[in-house]
Amino acid sequence: MGKVKSSEDIDILQKNLVELQTSHMPGNKYSYIPSTRLERLLRERELRKLNKEVDQCLTDGDNWSSEEEFLQGVAVPRGLSDRCERQERRLPKQRLLVVANRLPVSAVRRGEDSWALEISVGGLVSALLGVNEFEARWIGWAGVNVPDEIGQRTLTWALAEKRCIPVFLDEEVVHQYYNGYCNNILWPLFHYLGLPQEDRLATTRSFQSQFDAYKKANQMFADVVNEHYQEGDIVWCHDYHLMFLPKCLKEYNSKMKVGWFLHTPFPSSEIHRTLPSRSELLRSVLAADLVGFHTYDYARHFVSACTRILGLEGTPDGVEDQGKLTRVAAFPIGIDSDRFIRALELPQVQDHIKELKERFAGRKVMLGVDRLDMIKGIPQKILAFEKFLEENGDWRDKVVLLQIAVPTRTDVPEYQKLTCQVHEIVGRINGRFGTLTTVPIHHLDRSLDFHALCALYAVTDVALVTSLRDGMNLVSYEFVACQDSKKGVLILSEFAGAAQSLGAGAILVNPWNITEVSASIGYALNMPADEREKRHNHNFMHVTTHTSQEWAETFVSELNDTIVEAQLRIRQIPPLLPSKVAIERYLQSNNRLLILGFNATLTQPLDAPGRRGDQLKELELKLHPDLKETLKKLCDDPKTTIIILSGSDRTLLDENFGEYNMWLAAEHGMFLRLTKGDWMTTMPENLHMDWVDSVKHVFEYFTERTPRSHFELRDTSLSWNYKYADVEFGRLQARDMLQHLWTGPISNSSLDVIQGARSVEVRAVGVTKGAAIDRILGEIVHNKGMKAPIDYVLCIGHFLAKDEDIYTFFEPELRPEPAAVARANMVSPIKSPKSKLSSGKSRPRASPNKPHRPLLTLEKRISNHGNGTSRQPNRFDSMSVHEGSSVLDLRGDNYFSCAVGRKRSNARYLLGSSTDVVTLLKELAEASSLS
């Protein structure tokens, strides 16, 4: 940091830190609470910067724990005993449970109760060992089978000193879960290699057994997390091994803060949809609060898979499912760059550097460091180097390629075949271009220790990373961190995630294009010094600022803020319907009104077996079979009046409800009949339909050009639905349609255009369920000769936002926040009635001279029904203008408005699905029959 600050400077810094922390605390009268997500994240960033400045001042000159110190149980910097008092003045660190398939240490058994621990190799371990901002605990598999109780107990004790908690997996689970589903199914698929063919995946049964083991292992991880979880902890799940873990954790505790991060690429939706368990894995990951990826491309593919496969809504922030938002974002991982920079000054590293310089004096050194894996593109790299030697004979004695190929999965035939292939190519090239004293390629089938690797990075002139597909590839970061003096050139595959971060300073190549890679090698070797320096400085600045600690802190900060954002959203979401209270009030009332929607309310759930994704079955709206007896019981109750209020046409309601004694209100209440009578209209006199033909032509055109879309022509509206079409294409078509409608056929018409999740509906202004309900109530009062006022209303439906004015019809006043409802009422010629609810006791029935909104006179002559028969004129002209408005006499606690499956609603309460509606109505019917 430069000059060591004095004790007074440190005290000032800590004072500023405390002021910034407390200025935003609830209860502080001078506090300012950020209202937006960006403000909160910026504040959190300032807090982290001040924390780091304080830490660096306190620890200036001290060495933080290395891998070796980690193994020895050293958890804090040395030399801080005299500064602990100041350090403790910071706020407590947040506990972080890091859950990964493997622990950062591997255990080797030395005896019945004795264990040796070795540091594990991997990007996640390297990234998180340098993170000191949190009180971290690791949970994972120690890499060894421990069947006996003594071994499990002693290993748990040994790992506890390293802040590690083991998950004990038996050999069969490891074989089916790790070697099977993880490495044989998910790993190839996520790297675009496709699913195993017949020779490797013989039967569906073996796939299913591997998937079952995968779920079992994830549940075992969840059990260990649940055992050690404390309120306020953050649980950070890592990688494709644990895609089921977020769901398991949320089922245990829905308030748990859960993040999930993928360290591999996430494939396009067309690749992911080939996976038999695609939907289960996606929904399990979506249980997390925050889902992270290395690059925006991977995040975009994930959101696309959720929209195309699950049918959910993708938003700029993530994936939304009925009001529940899972935030999806890109968090490029980094390395602990200081560790590599400091390592270059160590004597043993300097000795290695000196030895390597002497060994390769007079030759340019090219380096490749990879795991021996199909995705790393090692054969392509070596073949490109061969082509370079073929075309540049003067370089043959002046360049050497050092290829470190770390063995992995040596028991798998495909990897054994790859090893033989690489050895054969290397041998052929060395035999072709080598001499008695030198060879162009030095190939090592083993890993190097940290110090030797740093020295190798430092002497390298050109690093060659040719991954065919790679999540990030931190080798490129490590190389840049060790090149501040040499300023070597990085040749980087465009298919590695690091290309998004280091692309400006590196030479990007397509590893499949051998000619391009060969030319890039020549360009890198001959690059002028000033260009090398510019490229290196750009990459070095990125690597040293976007460190592993920044990566972890940013993710956790975003996760914490995601929880805050979710809590703000929850405040706007109505609570679940208190079924017992609703039933109790129902039994205590004397004149009940049940207003029920139809689609997604009384129909069978669309995700029921045999229906998911079946367009023909879903278009055939049928009453839920479990409701037939229930509705009959409710309709036979003389104290209960039922209205089916739907946007569907009359024929559909006749087919489903013709046998019941109830009221049917079709096309948003514009047509009405008692099932024992004829259809009548409730449309206002000034409602004109001369716009239908022009809009119909537009809908026909877009239906023709959008496969699997359809439109419905009704007497009062037209609806175009693209639910079953390709999501992205359907949205583009809907946007074009809306632009054409607004500027063309309806630009000067008194019409409303209502956008649903995947539909567009055009209807006349004033055609809403809320606008029709008063006229419907008036007709019911007249027909039944109702004397006692209605003292209980239960209104349930899955309605469009435009039609949720039916909920506010019964409320004391319109809620101000839903702008869509407010606009709907402003443009409608039918105003909402005054309050009919009170929070206390029932009021007496309204007196005749009390002012009410007069009912509109309805048309006496209406168009013919679908079968050509004329209907009887309505009887509204003979009833009192006060009957519809004065029929209600409700207390506030006797009104239950309930939205089905739509969490952002004007309704008072929520029900999750039509299954919950079935359960509620059954309980109502049973309670009514017993009373």
N, C-alpha and C positions, 0 to 999 in steps of 0.2 A: 504494500500500500504506500510505500515511500517512508517518509519520516514517521517515527513512532510518536504517537500523541501522548501528551502529558495526562496525568491523573485528572486534572481539571477539564481537559478536552473530553475525556471519556465520560466524566460526570455530565457534561453538557449534552453529549450525544444521547446518553441514557435518559436524561430528562426530556429531550425532544421525543424520544421513542415512547415514553410513558404518556406524554401529552397527546401524541397522535393516537395511541391506543384508547385512552380514556375519553377522548373528545367525541368518540362515536359510540360510547356505551349508552344503552338505554337508561334513563333515569337522570342523566346529566342534563340540567336545564339549558346548558350552552351547547349541547351536542348537536351535530348535524348528521342525520342518518341518510346515507346515500339512497336515492330512490330508484336508480337504474342499475342494471347489472354491470355496465361499463364503469360507472363511478365506484361501485363496490370493488371491482377487480383492480382499478387503479389505486385505490386506497390500500388494498392488500399488498400491491406491489411496492408502494412506498414503505409500508411496515417491514417488508422483507429486506429492502435495501438498508433501512436503518438498523435492523437486527444484525445484518451481515457486517455493517461498519463497526458496530459495537463489538461483535465477536472478533473481528480481525484486529481491532485495537487491543482487545484483551489478550489475544493469543499471538501477537506479532512476534515472530522469531521462533515460535514453537512448531514442532512437526506433528501433524495429525496422524491418526492411526493408519497404518498400511495393512496390506493383506496379512502379513505376518503378525502384526499386533492384533489384528482381528482374531486370528487363531489363538492368540495368547489371552484373549478376553479383554484387551484394552479397548475401552469404549469412549474415552475422552482424551483430548490432547494432553501431552505431558507438560509439566512446568506451570500448572495453573493453581497450585495449592494456595498461593498467596493472593489469588484473584477470585476465589470461589464466591466471596461475599458479593462482589459486583455482578458476577455471572448469575447468581441466584435472584438478583433484582429483576431479571427478565421474567415475563409471564411464562408459566409452565408450557413445555412443549406438548404438542398434540400427539397422542398415541396413534401409531400407524401399524396396522397388521398387513404385512406384505405376504400374499398367498400365491405361491408359484408351485409348479410341479416338483421342482428340485430345490433343496436348501442351498445356500451359498457355500456349504461345506459338504463333503462326502465322508461317510463314516466307514472305517475299516475295523473289523473286530480283531482284537489281539488276544482275547481270552473270554471266559464266561461273563466277566463283569468289567472288562477293560476295552476301551475304544480309542482309536487314533482318528483324528479329524484332518482332512485335507481340503484346501480351498478348491472350490469348483471353478470351472472355466465357462464363461458365457457373457454376453453383452449385458444382460440384466444384472448379474452379479457385479460386473465392473461399474455399471451405471449407479447402482444404489449403495455401494460400499462407501462412496464419498459423500453421501447425503447425511448431514448432521442436524438438519432443521427440525427433525421429528424424533420422537422416542419410538424407534422402529422395533418390531418383532417380526421374525420370519416364520412362516408356517409352510411346510412342504415335506416331501419324501426325501429321506436321507440316502437313497440309492442302494439300500441293502435290505434283504429280507430278515426280519427279526421275529421268529415265531414264538420265542419263549418269553415269559413274563420278566425274568431277571434281566435279560438283554434289553427289553423295552424300557424297563425302569432305569437301568444304568445309562443307557443312551440318552434318555430324556434328561437326566441330570447333567451329562457331559455337554449336551447341546444348549442347556439352559444358560450356561456360562457365556455362550456366544449369542444370546438373545434369539435362539432358534427353538422352534417347537416342531417335533416330528409328527408326520402322519404315517402310520404303519400299514403298508399295503402288502398283501401276500403275493406269492409268485404267480398264481393264476390270474389275479386281478391285474398285476403289472403286465403280464403277457397279453391279456385280452385288451386292456385299457390303453397301456402305453405303446407297446410294440404293435398292437393290432389297430385299434380305432384311431389313435393319435397319429402314429407314424405311417400306417399303411393306408389310411383313408383321408384324414384331414390335411396332413402335411402335403401330400402330392396335389390334392385338389386346390388348396390355397395358393400353391405355386404353379398353377395352370398345367399340371401334369396329368390331370384327369383322374377318374376313379380307377382302381385296379381292374384288370381284365379277368377273364375266366380263370386263367392259370393261377392268379394270386387270390382271387375272391371266388371260390368255387361255388358257393351257394348263398342264397339269401339268409339261410339259417346262421352261417358263420358271421355274416355281417351283423345280424340282430344280436347275437351273443356278445360281439365286441361292443356294440352300442349299449347293451345292458350293463356290461362291465364299466363302460365309460360313465354312465349315470351313477352306478354304485360307487365308483371311486370319487366322483364329485361330491356325493353325499357324505362320504367319509371325511373329505376335506372340510365340508360344511360343519360336521359334528365337532371337529377339533376347533374350528373358528368359534362356534357357539360356546364351547367350553371356556375359552379364554377371552371372549369379548366382554368389554366393559362399556357402559353407556358413554357415548361421545367419541368412541374409537372410529377411525376410518379404516375400512377394509378394502384393500386394493388387490384385485384378482388379476392374474397375469396369464395371457396367452391362450392358445387354442386348446390346451389340455383341460381348461377349466371353464368352458362355455356354459355349463349347467350350473356352476356355482352361484352366480347372482340370484337365480331363481330360488335355489335351496336356501340361501341366506335370507331373502326377503320373506319366504314362507315362515321362517323361524321368527323373524323380527322385521316387520315392515318399515320401522323407523331407522333401521341400520343404514349408515352411510356406505354405499357400495359403489366402487368404480371398477371397471374392467378395461384392460388394455391388451391389444393384440400386437405382438412383435413380429408377425409375418405379414405378407400382403393379404388383403382381403380381395378375393376375385370378383369379377363382374357378376351380375345377377344371372347371366346365362350360364356361367360355370357353376355357381353355387346351387342353382335350382336342380342340377343333376343329382345332388346328394339326397338320398331317401329321407333322412331325418332333418331336412333343411328347415322346416317350419319350427320344429321343437327347439332347435339350436338358436334360431333367431329370437324366438319369444323368450327363451331363457336369458339370453344376453340383454334383451330389452328390459328385464327386471332391474338391471343396474340403474343407478342415477346418472352416471356419466360413462360413456363408452369412448375410448381413445384409440387413435391410430397414428402411425408415423407420418402419413402424408394425407393431403386432402383427397387424393384419388381413392385411397382405400376407404376413407370415410364416405365418400360419394357412392362407392360401390355398395357399401353396407346399407346406406339409406335407400338406394335403389332396390336392393334385394328385399328390404322390408316393405316397400311400396308394391313391388311387382309380385312378390310371393305371398306376403301376408295381407296385402290390400290395405295397408295403413297409410296414413298421410305423412309424407316427408315435408319438413319445413326447413328453413335456413338454420335453425338451431338443432335439429335432430329429427326424431320420429315421434309422432303424436298418436296415441291410441285412446280414443274416447276421453280426451282431456288430460291424460297422463303423458307427460313429455319426458322422453329419454334424450338427454343432450348427447350429441355426437360431434366430436371435434378432432382436429389433428394436433398432435403434440410430438414433434420430432425429438427423438431421444438424443442425448449427447454423451460425452465421456467426462471423466475427471481429468481434464487436461493438465492441471497443475501437477498431478501425480507423474505424468509422463515427462513434463518439462523438468521437474526436480530430479527425476531419475537419471537424466542425461548428465547430471553433475556428479553422480556417485562414482567412486573409484572403480568398482567392478564393471560399470557400464563403459567408462572411459577406456578401460583395458580391452574390452570387447571391440570397441570402435577402432582402436589402434590396430588390433589384430586383423580386423576385416579390411581396413584400408591397405594394410601391407599385403594381404592375401589377394585383393583384387586391384592392385595398383596398375594404372594405365588402362583400366577398363571401366565402362559405364555399367552401373549396377541397376538392373531392373528387378522388381520384387513382386511376388504374389503370395499372399497369406490367406488361405482358405481352408474350410473344412472340406474333406473329400466327399462331396455331395453332388448329385446331378445338377442342382440349381446353381452351382457356383461357376459353371462354364470353364472348368480347367482345361478340357480338351480343346475348346475353341480358342482359349488364350494361347496355348502352346502351338496350335496350328497357325495362328496369326503371326506368332514369333518366327515360325519356320518360313512363312511367306516373306516376312521382312528380311530374313537372312538370304533367301533366294534372290531377292531383287536388289539387295544392298551388300554386294560382296565385300566392299571396303570396310563394313562394320563387323564382319564375322569374328575378327580377333579383338574387337574393341568393346564388346558388350557381352554381358552374361545375365541370364535370367535365373534368379533364385526363387524356386517355387516350394513354399512350405505347405504341405497338404496334410492336415491333421486328420488321422483316421477316425471314422465314425461308423457305427452300426456294422462292424466288420463281419457279423454273422449273417447279414442279409445278402442273398445272391446278387441282387442288382448292384449293390455297393462293391462286392467282390469283382463283379464284371467291370465296373468303372475303374477300379484300381488297376486291373490288368490292362485295360485300354490305355490309361494314362502312361503306365510303365512302357508299353509297347511304342507309343508315340515318342516319348522321351528318348528311349533307346535308339529308335530309328534316326531321330534328328541329331543326337550326339554322335552316332556312328557316321552320319553324313557330313557333318560340319566340324566335328571335333578333331583334335590333334593329339599327339602323344602327351603333351603337357597341359592342355586346356580342353574343356568342353563347354559348349554354349549354354547348357541347362544344368543347374544343380537342383535335383529334386529330393526333398526330404519327406518321408512318410511319418512324421512325428511332430509334436508340438515343441515350442521353445519356451524356456522360462522367461519371466517378465524382463529381466535385465538384458538377456541376449536379444530379445525381440526389440527392445528400445534401441539397442545399438544397431541392429539391422535396419530399423526404420531410419536412423540418423545418417547412415552411409549411402542410402538408396538415392539414385538419381531419378528414376521413374517407377512409380507404383502402378500396378496394373490390376484393376478390379473389373472382372468381366462376368459378373453374375447374370445368369439368364433370367432370374427373378429373385429379388431379395427384399426382405422387409425394410432394412435400413442399411446394414453393413458398416459396422463401426471401425473396421480395419482402415478405411479411408480417413476417418477422424484421427485415429491413433497415428497414422503416417504424417498427417498435417501437423499434429502437435509436436512431433519430434523433428521437424524440418526447418526450424527457425533460422538455423545457420546455413544449411545446405540449399534450402529453397528449391526442392525437387518438384517434379511435375506429376500430377495425378491424372491417370487415364481411367475414366469411370463409366461403367455401364449405365445407360439411360434407364434400365429396368431395375436398378437398385434405388431404394428409397432415398439414399444419400444424394442422389442426383438432383432432388428437389432443393437441397440445402447447399450443396457444394458445386452445383452445376456451373455457376458463373466463373469459378476459378479453375475448374477441372476441364479436361478434354472429354466430352461426352461421346460415347460410341455405342453402336448396336453390336453386341458381341456375336450375333449370328452372321454379321457381315465381315468375313475374314479380311477382305481387301481393305475395308475402312479401318479396321483395328490395326492392320499392318502399316497403313499410311500414317495413322496417329502415332504409332511408335516412332516412326521416322521424324515426324514433326516435333515430338517431345524431346527426342535426343538432340535435335538441332535447334531447339528454341533459344532465342537470344536471352541474355541474362536479365535484361530489364523486364521482358514479358514474364519470365519465370517469377521474378520478384513480385510483380503486380498480381499475378494469379495466386501466388502463395499468400500474400498479405490479405487478400480477400478471404480466402479459406481460413487462414489462421485466426482472423478476427471473429469469424463465425464460430469456429471450434472452441475458442477460449471464452466466448460470451454465452453461447448456448450449451452450457455444461449439463452434466447429468443431474446436478443439484437443482439447476434452474428448471430442468424438465420435470423432476419430481415435485418441486414446489409449485410450479404452474399447474400441474395436474391436480394436486390436492387443493390448491386455492380455487380452481374451477369447480371441483367437486363440492367444496364447502358452499360456494355461491350457488351451485345448482340446487342444493338443499334449501337455501334461503328462497330462491326463485320458486321452488316447488311449494314451499309453505305459503308464499304470497298467492300462488295460483289456487291452492286448496281453500284459502279463505273465500274465494269467489265461487267455489263449488258447493252446491247445496248438500246437506247431509243425506244419508240413506233414510228411506222411509221408515219411521217407527211403526212397524206392522201391528204390534200389539195395541198401541194407542189408537191407530186407525180403526182396528176392529172393535175395540171397546167403545169408541165414539159412535161407530156405525150401529152397534146394538142399542145404544142409549137414545138414538134419534128416532123420529116418527115418520119423516118423509125424506127419503134418501134419493140422491141423484148420482148416478155413475156415468161419467163421460169417458169412453174408451176409444183410443185410436185402434187401427187395424194392423197395418204393415209394421213389422218389427215390434209389435205390442201383443197382439193375439195370435200371431203366426208362429210356426215352428222355427226355432233358431236356425240361421243360415249355415252355421258351422256344425249342425247335427250330422251324424254319419249318413253318407249317401247324398248330402246336399251341398257340401262345400265345393264351390267353383262350378256347380252344375247350373248353367244359365237357364235352361228350360225349366228345371224344377223350381228354381228361385223365382222365375217370372209367374209361375202358377201359384199365386198367393192362396194358401189354404188355412183355415182356422186350425189352431193347435188341437190335435185329437184329444188331449187330456182336458180340454175346456168344454166339451159338448155337454156333459152332465152338469158341470158347474154352472154354466150359463143358464141352463134350463131351471135349476133351483133358484138362482137369483132372479130370473125373469118372473117366476111364479110367485115371488114374494110381493104382496100387495103394497107394502111400504116402500118398494124399490122401483125406480124408473131408470132404465138403461138406454143410453144413446151411443151408438157406434158412429163416431165422427171421423171421417176419412177423406183423403184426397182421391180415393179410387172412384171409379164410375159406378153407376147404379146396378149394372148387371152383376158385377163382382160381389157387391154386398148382398144382392138378392141370393146369389148362389151359396154364400156362406152362412147367412143369418135368416133366411126366409122362414125357417121353421120355428124361430123363437118369437116370443111376445116382447118386442123391443122397438125402439125408434132407430131408423137408419138415416144418417145424414151424409149424403154422397157429395163428392166434388167440393170439399171444404165447407160443407153445410149449405151449399146453394140449392140442393135438392133434398127433400125430406119426405119420409113416410113412416107411418106405423106399419109394422109387418102385416097387419090385418087389413090395411087400407091401400090407397093408391099414392103414387108419387105426386108431390106438389113442389113448386119452386118457391124459394125464399129470396130470389134475386131482386135487387132494387129495380125500380122502373127505368132508371136512367142507365142501366148496364147494357152497353152495346157490344156486339160481337162481330162487327164488320171488319175487324183486323185479322180474323182467323186465317183467311186464305193466303194472305201475304206471308204470315209467319209460318204457315204450314209448308209453303214452298221452300223456305229456308231450312226448316227442320228435315225435310225430305232430302235436300241436297247434302247436308252434313251426315245424315244417316247412311247415305250411299257411299260416301267417301271415308267413313269411319267404321271399319269392320267390327262386328259384334255390338254395335250401338243400336238403339231403337228409340222410337218416339211414340207417345200416346196422344191421341186426339180426343179431347173431352168437350162437353158443351160449354164449359166456362174457362178452359185453360188448355195449353199444350205443354207437354213435358218431354224433354230429350234426355236420355240416360246413356252414359258411356261407362258404366261400372265395369263391364266385362271387356272393354277394349283395352289396348295397351295404355298404361297409365300416362306416360309422357305424351304419346301421340294424342290421346283423348283430351288432355289439358290444352295442348296447342289448338286442337280443333274447337274446343269450347271457347278459347280466347278469341279465335277468329269469328266464331258465331256471335259472341257478345258484341264485338266491335261492329260487326255488320248490322246487328239488330238496333244498336243504339244510334247509329248514324244513318240507317236506312228505313225499313218499313215501319218501325215503331217510334221514330224520333219525335213525332208530334202527337202521338197517341197517349191516352190516359191509361197506361199499362204499367204493370210491375214486372220486372225480370228478377226471378229468385234463383240464386245459385246455391245448389246443394253440394254435398261432398263430391259427387260425380254426376251431377245433373244440372240442367238448365230448364226452368219453367217460366212460361209467360202467361200471365192472367190479368184480367181487368183490375184496376184499382178498386179496393174494397172487397175483393174476394179473399177473405181470410176466415179462419175458424172463429176468431174472437169477434169479428164483425157480424157473424151469422148467429152466434149463440143466443143473443137476446130474442131474436125473432123465433128461433127454435123453441125456446122456453115458453114464449107466448102461445105458440101453437099447442104445446103439450098441456099447458094450463087449461086452454079452451077445450081440448079434446077430452081430457080426463075430468073436467069439472072440478079441478083441484081446489079444495077449501083450505086445508092446512098448508102453511108455507113450507118450502123446502128448507130443512134445517141441517142438512149434511150433504157435502159435495166431495166426491172423489174423482179427480180428473187425471187420467193416465194416458200418456202417448209419446211416441217418437216423432215429434213434429219438427218441421223446418223452423228456423228462427222467425220467419215472417208470420208463421201461424201460432207462435207462442203467446200472441196477444190473448189467446183464450185463457191462459193462466192469470194474466193481469186483469182480465174482466172481473174476476171475483175478488181481487185484492182491493184494499182501501185506496191505494194510489199506484200509479205506474212507477216502476222502479226506474231511476234516472240513468243507471249505467248502461243498459243494453241499447246502443244507438240504433241498431236495426229496428227494434221494436218501436222506439220513439218515432223514427221516420215513418214506419208503417202506419202509425196512428195519425201522424201529421198529414199524410197524403190521403188517408181514407176519409170519405164523406160521412162515415158512421163513427161518431164519437163514443168513447167508452162511457158506461154509466157511472154514476157516483157510487161511492162505497156501499157495499152491502154487508160488510163485515165489521164486527166490533170485537175488541179484545176481551170484553167482559161478558156480562149476561146478555141473553137474547133481547133484542129490541122488539117492541110490539110491531105488528105488521104495518107497513106504511099506510098512512091515511090517503083517501082518494084525492084530496086537494093538495097533497105534497107534490112539488114539481118533479116530474120524471122526464127522461128522454122519450119522446113519442116514437112508437114503432113505425117504420116506413111501410107505406102501402105496397103490397106485392102485386106483381103482375097476375091477372086472372087468366090470361091466355098465355100458354107456354108452348114451346116446341114439342114435337112428338117424341115419345120414348123410342128406344132402340127397335122395338118390334112394330112401330108404326101406330100403336094405339094412343089415343089422346088421354090425358090425365085430367082429373077433376080440378077445378080452380081451388085455390086455398081459401081458408075461412078467416083470414086475418082481418078482412074488412068489416067483419061483424063483431069483433071482440073489442073490449075496452082498451084504450091506449095505455092504460096503467097495468094491465095484467102481466105482461112479460117482465116489467121492471120490478114489480112488487111481489113477485112469486118467491123471492129469496129472503130468508130471515136467518142469517148465519152468524154464529160466533166464530171468532178467528180460529179457535182450536177445533172447529168442526169442518174446516176446509183443508183438504189434502190434494195439492197439485203435485204431480210426480212425472218427471221426465224419464224415459226408458233409454238407457245406454248413451245418453248425451249429457256429459258432465257440465258443459257450459250452457246453462239454461236459466230461464226466468221462473222455473218451477220451484216450489218450496223444498221438494225432496227428490231423491233419485232411486231408481231401481236399475240393477245391472243389465238385465236382459228380459226377454219375453218369458223365460223360465221362471224368473222371480215374479212376474205378473201372474203366471199360472198358479204359483204357490199362494200368492196373496188372495186371489179370487177363490181358490179352493177353501182357504181358511175362513174367508167371509161367508161362503155358502154353508160350511159346516157349522160355524158359530150361529148363523141365523136360524138354521134348522133346529138347533138345540135350545134356542132361547124361547 
